[in-house]
Amino acid sequence: MLLQALTPAATDPETSRPDPEKLISGDPIHTTWNVEDDRGLYCGIWQSTPGAWRCSYDEWEYCRILSGRAVITGDDGSRLEVGPGDSFILRPGFTGRWEVLETIRKDYVILFR
């Protein structure tokens, strides 16, 4: 398909939680409306309720926050507070933690190489 809608109504949502060994606090529930192709490209809308968990990235991810607030803290000491309208890139090799302060919704594009 050369053209595909990217809205929550266009695809069925998937729900998940962080792996128990990665959970730091809370009981965050992740809801993802994902579109993917067979070339390693994923995009969609992701939402999470409050909580904190460890993360590591093997892929490139571009995000734009639609609503809510979070703090992303890298193991290297970097810290990024994000809210509505903020955009950022997570690079392969990033390790750290996501902490969702207010239920957050973002759109994203992920590229696996």
N, CA, C and O of each residue as an XYZ file, in Angstrom:
452
protein
N       0.846     -1.174      0.000
C       0.000      0.000      0.000
C       0.893      1.239      0.000
O       1.768      1.369      0.856
N       0.687      2.131     -0.931
C       1.506      3.326     -1.046
C       1.011      4.476     -0.189
O       1.768      5.403      0.099
N      -0.244      4.430      0.219
C      -0.811      5.480      1.049
C      -1.615      4.824      2.155
O      -2.490      3.997      1.898
N      -1.309      5.203      3.396
C      -2.008      4.604      4.519
C      -2.260      5.664      5.572
O      -1.365      6.442      5.904
N      -3.468      5.696      6.094
C      -3.826      6.666      7.133
C      -3.091      6.344      8.420
O      -2.863      5.179      8.745
N      -2.727      7.378      9.140
C      -2.053      7.220     10.426
C      -2.910      7.901     11.491
O      -2.593      8.995     11.959
N      -3.978      7.246     11.855
C      -4.855      7.738     12.908
C      -5.249      6.553     13.766
O      -5.226      5.419     13.288
N      -5.610      6.784     15.022
C      -6.028      5.652     15.850
C      -7.185      4.863     15.240
O      -7.287      3.658     15.468
N      -8.052      5.512     14.474
C      -9.186      4.811     13.872
C      -8.771      3.910     12.707
O      -9.552      3.059     12.283
N      -7.554      4.085     12.182
C      -7.129      3.362     10.989
C      -6.590      1.965     11.281
O      -6.449      1.160     10.360
N      -6.289      1.664     12.523
C      -5.715      0.369     12.875
C      -6.150     -0.012     14.282
O      -6.478      0.855     15.093
N      -6.153     -1.293     14.567
C      -6.503     -1.746     15.907
C      -5.351     -1.490     16.863
O      -4.198     -1.723     16.502
N      -5.629     -1.015     18.078
C      -4.553     -0.754     19.026
C      -4.016     -2.045     19.643
O      -4.731     -3.036     19.791
N      -2.736     -1.994     19.997
C      -2.101     -3.065     20.765
C      -1.839     -2.498     22.157
O      -1.432     -1.342     22.277
N      -2.059     -3.272     23.198
C      -1.734     -2.811     24.540
C      -0.631     -3.691     25.111
O      -0.550     -4.885     24.826
N       0.216     -3.064     25.925
C       1.330     -3.779     26.542
C       1.748     -3.049     27.805
O       1.262     -1.958     28.105
N       2.640     -3.658     28.523
C       3.269     -3.056     29.699
C       4.776     -3.280     29.582
O       5.208     -4.182     28.864
N       5.574     -2.481     30.268
C       7.022     -2.754     30.257
C       7.300     -4.140     30.840
O       6.555     -4.629     31.689
N       8.377     -4.761     30.375
C       8.794     -6.028     30.971
C       9.017     -5.813     32.460
O       9.580     -4.792     32.854
N       8.583     -6.763     33.304
C       8.711     -6.587     34.756
C      10.135     -6.271     35.213
O      10.319     -5.517     36.168
N      11.149     -6.840     34.542
C      12.533     -6.575     34.956
C      12.982     -5.159     34.600
O      14.002     -4.694     35.109
N      12.237     -4.464     33.732
C      12.573     -3.089     33.349
C      11.749     -2.050     34.111
O      12.081     -0.865     34.091
N      10.693     -2.477     34.774
C       9.798     -1.562     35.478
C      10.498     -0.941     36.677
O      11.119     -1.639     37.479
N      10.392      0.388     36.792
C      10.975      1.119     37.919
C       9.883      1.544     38.892
O      10.028      1.378     40.103
N       8.778      2.098     38.360
C       7.689      2.532     39.232
C       6.373      2.567     38.477
O       6.347      2.648     37.249
N       5.276      2.505     39.229
C       3.952      2.591     38.649
C       3.547      1.320     37.927
O       4.189      0.278     38.060
N       2.475      1.424     37.164
C       1.958      0.329     36.360
C       1.551      0.886     35.003
O       0.370      0.877     34.656
N       2.533      1.378     34.225
C       2.195      2.020     32.953
C       1.591      1.038     31.957
O       2.053     -0.093     31.809
N       0.555      1.498     31.285
C      -0.068      0.741     30.205
C       0.209      1.473     28.906
O      -0.090      2.659     28.769
N       0.785      0.750     27.954
C       1.117      1.326     26.651
C       0.058      0.907     25.635
O      -0.314     -0.264     25.556
N      -0.414      1.864     24.871
C      -1.328      1.591     23.773
C      -0.665      2.092     22.504
O      -0.224      3.240     22.437
N      -0.593      1.226     21.491
C       0.115      1.558     20.258
C      -0.781      1.292     19.053
O      -1.358      0.214     18.909
N      -0.881      2.304     18.193
C      -1.525      2.174     16.891
C      -0.381      2.196     15.894
O       0.149      3.267     15.596
N       0.015      1.046     15.372
C       1.248      0.908     14.606
C       0.973      0.607     13.138
O       0.076     -0.164     12.798
N       1.768      1.236     12.280
C       1.780      0.943     10.849
C       3.209      0.518     10.535
O       4.157      1.182     10.954
N       3.372     -0.578      9.804
C       4.723     -1.045      9.488
C       4.792     -1.512      8.045
O       3.785     -1.831      7.414
N       6.015     -1.538      7.554
C       6.212     -2.128      6.235
C       7.281     -3.207      6.357
O       7.795     -3.445      7.450
N       7.611     -3.843      5.279
C       8.557     -4.962      5.334
C      10.005     -4.522      5.161
O      10.876     -5.358      4.920
N      10.276     -3.228      5.279
C      11.643     -2.719      5.102
C      12.239     -2.180      6.393
O      13.274     -1.515      6.357
N      11.602     -2.455      7.549
C      12.150     -2.006      8.822
C      11.682     -0.637      9.252
O      12.274     -0.030     10.145
N      10.620     -0.137      8.626
C      10.088      1.176      8.978
C       8.761      0.991      9.705
O       7.867      0.294      9.227
N       8.652      1.625     10.862
C       7.431      1.586     11.658
C       7.035      3.018     11.976
O       7.898      3.874     12.169
N       5.753      3.278     12.032
C       5.292      4.573     12.479
C       3.922      4.394     13.101
O       3.255      3.382     12.885
N       3.514      5.374     13.867
C       2.213      5.266     14.492
C       2.039      6.253     15.613
O       2.720      7.274     15.703
N       1.102      5.909     16.461
C       0.806      6.712     17.642
C       0.962      5.802     18.851
O       0.501      4.661     18.844
N       1.609      6.310     19.877
C       1.874      5.547     21.095
C       1.398      6.368     22.277
O       1.574      7.586     22.314
N       0.803      5.699     23.230
C       0.310      6.364     24.437
C       0.730      5.541     25.648
O       0.776      4.313     25.585
N       1.037      6.221     26.753
C       1.385      5.529     27.989
C       0.794      6.263     29.172
O       0.778      7.493     29.220
N       0.308      5.486     30.127
C      -0.117      6.049     31.408
C       1.122      6.231     32.278
O       2.177      5.689     31.950
N       1.025      6.980     33.383
C       2.203      7.275     34.201
C       2.933      6.039     34.733
O       2.335      5.000     35.012
N       4.238      6.199     34.859
C       5.125      5.175     35.383
C       6.520      5.388     34.821
O       6.741      6.290     34.012
N       7.461      4.555     35.252
C       8.848      4.670     34.796
C       9.407      3.280     34.509
O       9.074      2.315     35.197
N      10.268      3.186     33.477
C      10.871      1.918     33.100
C      12.191      2.174     32.398
O      12.418      3.250     31.843
N      13.061      1.169     32.430
C      14.343      1.217     31.731
C      14.112      0.948     30.252
O      13.202      0.210     29.877
N      14.951      1.558     29.416
C      14.824      1.357     27.975
C      16.197      1.305     27.333
O      17.173      1.830     27.869
N      16.256      0.663     26.175
C      17.469      0.670     25.355
C      17.022      0.615     23.900
O      16.048     -0.059     23.564
N      17.733      1.320     23.052
C      17.348      1.462     21.653
C      18.423      0.887     20.737
O      19.603      1.215     20.860
N      17.993      0.020     19.813
C      18.854     -0.488     18.745
C      18.492      0.167     17.421
O      19.097     -0.124     16.389
N      17.504      1.050     17.456
C      16.949      1.657     16.255
C      16.913      3.177     16.396
O      17.101      3.724     17.482
N      16.668      3.840     15.271
C      16.426      5.279     15.255
C      14.950      5.509     15.537
O      14.103      4.793     15.003
N      14.627      6.495     16.367
C      13.226      6.845     16.570
C      13.070      8.364     16.630
O      13.736      9.051     17.405
N      12.181      8.855     15.796
C      11.774     10.264     15.835
C      10.408     10.295     16.517
O       9.530      9.492     16.201
N      10.235     11.236     17.463
C       8.980     11.369     18.200
C       8.530     12.821     18.220
O       9.345     13.744     18.221
N       7.215     13.001     18.235
C       6.615     14.317     18.469
C       5.510     14.118     19.497
O       4.598     13.313     19.302
N       5.606     14.859     20.588
C       4.647     14.720     21.686
C       3.368     15.466     21.330
O       3.390     16.651     20.996
N       2.259     14.748     21.407
C       0.952     15.326     21.109
C       0.275     15.831     22.379
O      -0.386     16.869     22.361
N       0.439     15.096     23.485
C      -0.145     15.502     24.765
C       0.592     14.790     25.887
O       1.241     13.767     25.667
N       0.488     15.343     27.101
C       1.120     14.741     28.269
C       2.543     15.212     28.488
O       3.050     16.069     27.765
N       3.186     14.631     29.509
C       4.540     15.033     29.884
C       5.357     13.819     30.296
O       4.836     12.869     30.881
N       6.660     13.869     29.978
C       7.577     12.790     30.363
C       8.976     13.352     30.537
O       9.293     14.444     30.066
N       9.804     12.580     31.226
C      11.229     12.874     31.351
C      11.975     11.643     30.852
O      11.714     10.524     31.294
N      12.902     11.861     29.934
C      13.739     10.787     29.409
C      15.148     11.064     29.916
O      15.705     12.133     29.665
N      15.722     10.099     30.630
C      17.031     10.283     31.243
C      17.975      9.215     30.718
O      17.690      8.021     30.810
N      19.099      9.651     30.167
C      20.082      8.715     29.638
C      21.044      8.262     30.712
O      21.300      8.986     31.674
N      21.578      7.062     30.550
C      22.592      6.555     31.471
C      23.848      7.417     31.447
O      24.663      7.354     32.368
N      24.009      8.222     30.395
C      25.160      9.124     30.278
C      24.943     10.444     31.018
O      25.798     11.329     30.972
N      23.785     10.581     31.710
C      23.492     11.803     32.455
C      22.637     12.804     31.698
O      22.206     13.805     32.271
N      22.382     12.550     30.416
C      21.527     13.457     29.650
C      20.098     13.367     30.192
O      19.682     12.337     30.723
N      19.357     14.473     30.046
C      17.983     14.521     30.564
C      17.158     15.406     29.642
O      17.575     16.508     29.288
N      15.987     14.915     29.258
C      15.129     15.660     28.359
C      13.709     15.616     28.901
O      13.117     14.544     29.024
N      13.161     16.789     29.225
C      11.766     16.896     29.620
C      10.970     17.222     28.369
O      11.323     18.143     27.632
N       9.888     16.470     28.120
C       9.112     16.667     26.902
C       7.636     16.868     27.220
O       7.101     16.316     28.181
N       7.000     17.679     26.378
C       5.576     17.961     26.501
C       5.004     18.266     25.132
O       5.700     18.136     24.125
N       3.746     18.671     25.084
C       3.064     18.895     23.807
C       3.852     19.810     22.871
O       4.289     20.893     23.259
N       4.024     19.348     21.627
C       4.733     20.115     20.603
C       6.209     19.820     20.520
O       6.844     20.199     19.535
N       6.797     19.149     21.522
C       8.230     18.834     21.490
C       8.506     17.668     20.545
O       7.729     16.716     20.469
N       9.624     17.759     19.827
C      10.090     16.701     18.932
C      11.515     16.350     19.314
O      12.267     17.208     19.777
N      11.893     15.084     19.123
C      13.256     14.660     19.455
C      13.565     13.363     18.742
O      12.678     12.707     18.196
N      14.854     12.998     18.755
C      15.327     11.753     18.156
C      16.037     10.947     19.228
O      16.848     11.478     19.987
N      15.724      9.656     19.283
C      16.482      8.702     20.098
C      17.326      7.887     19.120
O      16.812      7.344     18.142
N      18.616      7.811     19.393
C      19.545      7.155     18.480
C      19.851      5.731     18.932
O      19.716      5.412     20.113
N      20.264      4.869     17.992
C      20.689      3.527     18.386
C      21.799      3.624     19.433
O      22.714      4.438     19.311
N      21.705      2.793     20.448
C      22.690      2.800     21.523
C      22.234      3.562     22.757
O      22.859      3.453     23.812
N      21.137      4.345     22.642
C      20.640      5.067     23.814
C      20.134      4.061     24.850
O      19.378      3.145     24.527
N      20.562      4.248     26.084
C      20.047      3.480     27.210
C      19.703      4.450     28.321
O      20.372      5.468     28.496
N      18.674      4.138     29.059
C      18.263      5.018     30.141
C      16.889      4.660     30.642
O      16.558      3.488     30.821
N      16.075      5.707     30.871
C      14.734      5.460     31.391
C      13.742      6.467     30.856
O      14.074      7.626     30.605
N      12.533      6.009     30.688
C      11.382      6.853     30.404
C      10.609      6.985     31.698
O      10.381      5.990     32.386
N      10.202      8.194     32.040
C       9.298      8.408     33.160
C       8.141      9.262     32.657
O       8.325     10.434     32.329
N       6.963      8.680     32.597
C       5.769      9.391     32.165
C       5.131     10.023     33.387
O       4.738      9.327     34.323
N       5.027     11.350     33.377
C       4.472     12.104     34.499
C       2.961     12.284     34.372
O       2.227     12.195     35.356
N       2.509     12.539     33.140
C       1.086     12.663     32.812
C       0.870     11.816     31.575
O       1.713     11.806     30.678
N      -0.245     11.103     31.510
C      -0.503     10.244     30.350
C      -0.054     10.976     29.087
O      -0.452     12.109     28.818
N       0.784     10.285     28.331
C       1.440     10.913     27.186
C       1.013     10.219     25.895
O       0.758      9.015     25.866
N       0.944     11.013     24.838
C       0.663     10.479     23.498
C       1.663     11.114     22.545
O       1.882     12.326     22.569
N       2.263     10.283     21.709
C       3.237     10.781     20.731
C       2.979     10.109     19.403
O       2.426      9.011     19.342
N       3.387     10.784     18.333
C       3.499     10.064     17.078
C       4.985      9.800     16.871
O       5.832     10.543     17.367
N       5.292      8.745     16.138
C       6.676      8.311     16.025
C       6.944      7.683     14.670
O       6.039      7.222     13.974
N       8.222      7.685     14.325
C       8.731      6.943     13.169
C       9.973      6.225     13.644
O      10.886      6.844     14.190
N      10.011      4.908     13.437
C      11.143      4.069     13.852
C      11.746      3.445     12.608
O      11.031      2.939     11.743
N      13.077      3.486     12.528
C      13.795      2.857     11.437
C      14.793      1.866     12.011
O      15.715      2.242     12.736
N      14.596      0.580     11.675
C      15.560     -0.461     12.041
C      16.537     -0.617     10.896
O      16.133     -0.648      9.733
N      17.798     -0.716     11.207
C      18.819     -0.928     10.164
C      19.584     -2.163     10.452
O      20.488     -2.520      9.696
